[in-house]
Amino acid sequence: MRHVRALMLGIALIALVASCAGYVFLGEIRNPVATEGDPVEFIVAPGEATADIATRLRSADLIRQPAVFTLLARLRGLDGKLQAGRYVLSPTMTMSQMLITLQSGKVEELQITIPEGLRLEEIAAIVEKTGIVSAAAFLRVAHDGAHFRDQYFLLNGLPTGASLEGYLFPDTYRIAKDASAETIIAAMLDRFAEQYAAIERDVRVQNVSVHQIVTMAAIVQREAALPREMPTISAVFWNRLRPENAPIVSGGQLGADPTVQYALGYSAAEHSWWRKAITVTDLQIDSPYNTRRYPGLPPGPIAAPGLDALRAAAQPDSTARYLFFVASCAKDGTHKFATGIDEFQSYAAEYLACQ
């Protein structure tokens, strides 16, 4: 009799454990991780195992229990059948919804190309043309650099109130049709971080921050027509900031016209953010970005530099002692470089004569 009671108690305990396990299992299946949250891009690699997918879903805070997700996939005959591709998942989705999405819910994407040397407003206009988000929505997010500072250590040097000007890396992107402005900007910041990693260990300019490198790179990007001249043009500007050269270059003025163009803003007459016709009055605009009036680097980047410009800003030509440059009469994007004012004025006169 005692054995029968023990057997019955054991069966009852097993049933209770099974019932509790089933309750937990159903709870994990039916209840999402959160009741609200931003969509997350999730990529499944070709041939990736369900267990590995589940582990990454947990790392992305999309599910709580990878083992439950894997078991559910097996019970539904989906183990090994989840499709490779890009998806947009949300922490508000249940495991069942995610399994359905990962079978057939590949994200419809659009390709977007951001050229080098554009300012935020121009990038926003390109994004708007895709129909994904409006330029206004994009700029609202891009102007709040502080929002991304904790996620990207390269933004630690951003001044208070600064935008992400210069940090949205120019490249070609595949963007989900339902992506948010924040998702698009995060992808561009990710690419910036990847590209900057290629140069950060070999910065040859002393005592400069990432923000200063990006600021210089943006000026080099707008000034140089040829990548091969970027290290020399970068050297010119860094040389102009040297204290010993201050008497020659008006106290350390960079004298870069693109910074004046940036300060002037949009020209309705030219339908452009970069004015070609800069007047003497324009050169006197009272803006910290006007490097023909104020010495030193401007407060921040004036455009989005590419990798060549970033590398040139971080690794200027150490042999160049030039302080000036003038476009050549060859009109092939090359420049003539000068170490002194007399040589510079001679090149300037030569350029004006060939126009």
C-alpha positions as a printed Julia matrix, in Angstrom:
355×3 Matrix{Float64}:
  0.0    0.0     0.0
  2.86   2.29    0.89
  4.47   1.64   -2.51
  1.21   2.42   -4.27
  0.94   5.76   -2.45
  4.53   6.61   -3.34
  3.88   5.72   -6.96
  0.76   7.84   -7.07
  2.58  10.75   -5.42
  5.38  10.44   -7.96
  2.93  10.45  -10.83
  1.19  13.49   -9.35
  4.5   15.32   -9.0
  5.45  14.5   -12.57
  2.07  15.72  -13.78
  2.49  18.91  -11.76
  5.96  19.55  -13.16
  4.73  18.83  -16.67
  1.78  21.14  -16.13
  4.05  23.93  -14.86
  6.47  23.4   -17.71
  3.62  23.5   -20.17
  2.34  26.7   -18.59
  5.76  28.31  -18.84
  6.15  27.04  -22.41
  2.81  28.48  -23.47
  3.58  31.73  -21.66
  6.84  32.14  -23.54
  5.11  31.41  -26.85
  2.17  33.71  -26.29
  3.78  36.66  -24.52
  6.18  38.99  -26.34
  9.26  40.38  -24.63
  7.74  43.86  -24.44
  4.49  45.69  -25.05
  6.31  48.43  -26.95
  9.66  48.93  -28.62
 11.4   49.92  -31.85
 11.7   47.48  -34.77
 15.07  45.76  -35.12
 16.76  44.65  -38.33
 17.63  40.97  -38.02
 19.69  39.07  -40.59
 19.56  35.28  -41.0
 22.62  33.85  -42.71
 22.31  31.07  -45.31
 22.4   27.67  -43.6
 22.25  29.14  -40.09
 21.0   26.65  -37.47
 17.76  27.35  -35.65
 19.52  27.18  -32.27
 22.01  29.83  -33.4
 19.2   32.04  -34.68
 17.44  31.66  -31.33
 20.59  32.64  -29.44
 20.97  35.79  -31.52
 17.28  36.63  -31.07
 17.92  36.53  -27.32
 21.0   38.76  -27.69
 18.86  41.25  -29.62
 16.29  41.22  -26.78
 13.62  39.83  -29.08
 12.94  36.64  -27.09
 13.64  35.47  -23.54
 14.26  31.74  -23.92
 16.25  30.47  -26.94
 15.53  26.84  -25.97
 11.77  27.45  -26.12
 12.08  29.1   -29.53
 14.12  26.16  -30.85
 11.65  23.63  -29.42
  8.69  25.49  -30.93
 10.39  25.48  -34.34
 10.91  21.7   -34.06
  7.34  21.05  -32.97
  6.11  22.95  -36.01
  8.47  21.2   -38.4
 10.44  24.37  -39.07
 13.82  23.38  -37.68
 16.35  24.08  -40.42
 13.7   25.69  -42.62
 13.97  29.33  -41.55
 14.89  31.4   -44.59
 18.05  33.44  -44.98
 17.5   37.15  -45.5
 16.97  40.52  -43.87
 13.96  40.93  -41.61
 12.47  43.57  -39.4
 11.39  42.09  -36.06
  9.93  43.77  -33.02
 10.07  42.96  -29.29
  6.28  43.24  -29.38
  6.06  40.13  -31.61
  5.36  36.68  -30.16
  7.6   33.72  -30.97
  4.93  32.37  -33.31
  4.81  35.65  -35.2
  8.59  35.64  -35.52
  8.59  32.09  -36.88
  6.01  33.07  -39.48
  8.04  36.13  -40.44
 11.29  34.15  -40.66
  9.67  31.73  -43.09
  8.31  34.17  -45.61
  8.59  37.7   -44.3
 11.73  38.89  -46.01
 11.91  42.64  -45.85
 11.34  44.53  -49.06
 14.35  46.75  -49.42
 15.37  49.82  -51.35
 18.88  50.79  -52.33
 20.1   54.23  -51.42
 23.43  55.83  -52.35
 24.84  58.77  -50.41
 27.69  60.51  -52.29
 30.67  61.97  -50.45
 30.73  65.61  -49.45
 27.04  66.23  -48.77
 25.62  68.11  -45.81
 22.75  66.73  -43.71
 20.04  68.53  -45.67
 21.24  66.98  -48.93
 21.4   63.51  -47.39
 17.88  63.97  -46.02
 16.61  64.94  -49.49
 18.06  61.73  -50.98
 16.46  59.63  -48.25
 13.11  61.35  -48.79
 13.15  60.43  -52.5
 12.99  56.74  -51.52
  9.65  57.36  -49.84
 10.82  55.63  -46.65
 10.84  58.7   -44.38
 10.48  62.42  -44.97
 13.43  64.77  -45.01
 11.98  66.58  -42.0
 11.72  63.36  -39.98
 15.26  62.39  -40.95
 16.67  65.79  -39.95
 14.85  65.77  -36.61
 16.75  62.63  -35.65
 20.06  63.63  -37.3
 20.14  66.95  -35.45
 20.07  65.18  -32.08
 23.64  63.91  -31.87
 23.39  63.41  -28.1
 20.76  60.71  -28.63
 23.38  58.43  -30.22
 26.4   59.35  -28.08
 26.0   56.46  -25.61
 25.76  53.92  -28.44
 28.84  55.11  -30.36
 32.01  55.96  -28.44
 33.34  57.83  -31.49
 30.68  60.46  -30.77
 32.01  61.18  -27.27
 33.7   64.34  -28.52
 30.52  65.85  -29.97
 29.96  69.34  -28.55
 26.77  69.93  -26.62
 23.86  70.42  -28.99
 25.8   69.2   -32.04
 24.16  67.33  -34.89
 25.5   64.25  -36.67
 26.87  66.38  -39.51
 29.9   64.58  -40.92
 29.25  61.26  -39.18
 26.7   59.73  -41.57
 29.08  57.78  -43.76
 28.61  58.18  -47.54
 28.02  54.77  -49.09
 25.39  52.55  -50.7
 22.85  51.05  -48.3
 20.03  48.52  -48.48
 17.19  49.94  -46.41
 13.95  48.23  -45.42
 10.89  50.0   -46.83
  9.43  50.37  -43.34
 12.65  51.5   -41.67
 12.53  54.47  -39.33
 14.77  57.52  -39.58
 16.61  56.28  -36.49
 17.24  52.88  -38.08
 18.64  54.46  -41.25
 20.88  56.82  -39.3
 22.1   53.98  -37.07
 23.12  52.03  -40.19
 25.13  55.04  -41.4
 26.77  55.47  -38.0
 27.63  51.76  -37.96
 29.34  52.17  -41.31
 31.2   55.24  -40.06
 32.47  53.29  -37.05
 33.62  50.45  -39.33
 35.46  52.79  -41.69
 37.04  54.94  -38.99
 38.48  51.79  -37.42
 40.7   51.52  -40.52
 42.53  54.74  -39.66
 42.2   55.29  -35.91
 45.4   53.39  -35.03
 47.55  55.52  -37.31
 46.51  59.1   -36.59
 49.64  61.16  -37.19
 48.33  64.53  -36.02
 49.16  65.2   -32.4
 46.6   66.02  -29.71
 43.46  65.97  -31.83
 40.06  64.41  -31.16
 37.9   62.31  -33.45
 35.63  65.33  -33.86
 38.54  67.46  -35.04
 39.67  64.76  -37.49
 36.17  64.51  -38.96
 35.89  68.3   -39.11
 39.17  68.54  -41.03
 38.22  65.6   -43.27
 34.99  67.33  -44.29
 36.91  70.44  -45.38
 39.41  68.31  -47.31
 36.52  66.44  -48.96
 34.98  69.68  -50.21
 38.29  71.26  -51.29
 39.95  68.33  -53.08
 38.82  67.11  -56.47
 41.32  64.25  -56.59
 41.89  61.68  -53.81
 45.64  61.68  -54.5
 45.86  65.36  -53.53
 43.93  64.96  -50.28
 46.97  64.24  -48.04
 48.72  67.37  -49.39
 45.65  69.59  -48.98
 45.21  68.21  -45.48
 48.84  69.08  -44.73
 48.25  72.66  -45.9
 45.39  73.14  -43.46
 47.14  71.49  -40.52
 50.22  73.59  -41.27
 48.13  76.76  -41.18
 47.08  75.84  -37.63
 50.68  75.63  -36.41
 51.53  78.54  -34.06
 54.78  79.27  -35.89
 52.84  79.9   -39.12
 50.23  82.19  -37.55
 51.91  85.45  -38.69
 51.81  84.26  -42.3
 48.2   83.01  -42.34
 46.33  85.74  -40.44
 46.64  84.19  -37.01
 45.82  80.64  -38.01
 42.94  81.09  -40.44
 42.25  78.09  -42.67
 40.78  80.32  -45.38
 38.63  77.49  -46.76
 35.8   78.66  -49.02
 33.64  75.55  -48.38
 33.27  76.62  -44.74
 31.94  79.97  -45.97
 29.55  78.16  -48.29
 28.35  76.08  -45.35
 27.77  79.18  -43.23
 25.82  80.89  -46.05
 23.4   77.99  -46.35
 20.99  77.34  -49.19
 21.06  79.57  -52.26
 17.62  79.85  -53.85
 19.16  81.59  -56.86
 21.56  78.7   -57.52
 19.24  75.97  -56.16
 22.16  74.62  -54.18
 23.55  74.37  -50.66
 27.02  75.12  -52.1
 27.2   78.55  -53.73
 29.59  78.94  -56.64
 29.38  82.71  -56.7
 30.85  83.9   -53.38
 31.04  87.67  -53.04
 33.36  89.82  -50.94
 30.38  90.49  -48.68
 29.77  86.75  -48.3
 33.34  86.3   -47.08
 32.57  88.59  -44.13
 29.6   86.57  -42.83
 29.72  86.49  -39.04
 29.72  82.77  -38.38
 32.11  80.51  -36.44
 32.17  78.4   -39.61
 33.69  81.26  -41.6
 37.37  80.27  -41.63
 38.22  83.36  -43.68
 37.26  85.46  -40.67
 37.94  83.3   -37.62
 41.09  81.26  -36.92
 41.19  77.55  -36.18
 38.86  74.74  -37.09
 35.14  75.47  -37.33
 32.88  74.06  -34.57
 32.21  70.87  -36.51
 32.14  69.12  -39.9
 30.56  70.86  -42.86
 29.78  67.7   -44.83
 30.11  63.9   -44.84
 33.7   62.89  -45.69
 34.56  59.59  -47.33
 37.34  57.22  -46.28
 40.0   58.92  -48.46
 39.32  62.28  -46.84
 39.22  60.8   -43.34
 42.53  59.06  -43.94
 44.05  62.26  -45.34
 42.9   64.27  -42.32
 44.36  61.71  -39.95
 47.48  61.06  -42.01
 48.49  64.27  -43.83
 51.6   64.34  -45.99
 54.29  64.81  -43.36
 56.81  66.04  -45.94
 54.65  68.91  -47.2
 55.48  72.36  -45.82
 52.92  74.18  -47.96
 50.63  76.89  -46.58
 48.66  77.74  -49.74
 47.19  76.11  -52.82
 45.5   77.35  -55.99
 43.59  75.48  -58.68
 45.76  74.89  -61.73
 45.01  76.11  -65.23
 44.94  72.49  -66.39
 41.34  72.39  -65.07
 41.73  68.69  -64.27
 41.18  69.01  -60.54
 44.87  69.49  -59.72
 46.3   72.32  -57.65
 49.55  74.22  -57.33
 50.98  74.4   -53.83
 53.01  77.2   -52.31
 55.05  77.64  -49.12
 55.09  81.46  -49.14
 52.77  84.34  -49.92
 54.71  85.56  -52.97
 54.6   82.16  -54.64
 50.9   81.88  -53.81
 50.11  85.26  -55.33
 52.01  84.31  -58.48
 49.95  81.12  -58.84
 46.73  83.01  -58.12
 47.51  85.58  -60.84
 48.33  82.77  -63.26
 45.0   81.08  -62.52
 43.01  84.29  -62.99
 44.74  84.95  -66.31
 43.75  81.59  -67.74
 40.05  81.92  -66.91
